Amino acid sequence: MLNVGEQIVSSYLRYIKGCKFIERNVYTGKSQGEIDVVGLNLVEQRVYICEVAIHIGGLQYVNSKSNRTDNIQKFTNKFSKDIEYAQKHLDGYDQHFMLWSPIVKDSKGKPKNNEMRHLTEIQKNIKRKYGIIIECIVNEKFQECLDELRNYAKHETKALQCPLMRLMQIEEYLNKHVLKLTNLHQLNGNVARSAIHKQKVGYSEFWAPIREGKLGGLFVGKPVPLRNDRSIRKNIRNTGVELYIINQRCCIRLHFKDADHRKKIMTLFPKSDYTWEYKDSPKEVKVIFPVLDKGKNDRDDWDEIREKLVGMGTDIYNKIKESGDNVF
């Protein structure tokens, strides 16, 4: 039976992290455990050792004897076995341990059932025991990884063999095709059909004031369809300046043609003045500028979010535009 969670993680390791060898349900031998997904990047001599928990109701593991939440003990035990296996069999690799779970809840009023606190305790246990930090790919980070996979599928022309990635590829190319058809209908004066399509598709309420020019003219443009409403983009000097928002966070993402181009551009943004981090994949060279720990879910703060996004995006765009021969 297809395990969707393991497919997602395997695809991310293969297409984004460059792992040529992926193995699922790896038996750990005497410790009598299994590692959900292991990925090897032979070029970088790096191994990713991943546990995957896909539950739409939250991270919910219960001890069958006590009938109490057992997340902390379960994953402390699992990662202990994983680490000991890796130390024995994968000692020559740069080792990365990851916990993947899409929905992890922060029940602030009930500390015993606070799943985010459970993750912190798991990380503390493993660091105390092995000196290793577990990377948790949960909530927004999980969503961002899905976005990276969709973006990869969007730009890949050959048929992807993984069923999950093939579905994303079909969806992305179908979106392009439907958009072309819509534009053709509009050019032919088919107003009625265009209106019906617009009603069916729906457009983003969040981006509307920005696209209409109420926060300046730089990011003015067509309405943003709901199916693709996480970002808008403006290009300057072979650099894409993207305003990006998800449910609980927003940022500016810069897209570059290659690493050399990024190196030149990033001289304009010293770490003493800006906060940013590299975020690369085999097909994309990117930099992330965090803006706010607020997103689409924070509807009461939309005005602030728009203002901050447009303000920082405009500042970054103008610095690149005005750089001239100082950079190139």
Buried (B, 14 or more C-beta within 10 A) or exposed (E): EEBEBBBBBBBBBBBBBBBEEBEBEBEBEEBEBBBBBBBBBEEEEBBBBBBBBBBEEBBBBEEEEEEEBBBBBBBBBBBBBBBBBBEEBBEEBEBBBBBBBBBBBEEEEEEEBBBBBBBEBBBEBBEEEBEBEBBBBBBBBBBBBBBBBBBBBBEBEEEBEBEBBEEBBEEBBEBEEBBEEBEEBBEEEBEEBBEEBBEEBEBBBBBEBBBEEEBEEBBBBEBBBEEBBBBBBBEBBEBBBBBBBBBBBBBBBBBBEEEEBBEBBBEBBEEEEBEBEEBBBEEBBBBBBEBBEBBBEBEEEBEEBBEBBBEBBBBBBEBBEEBEEEBE
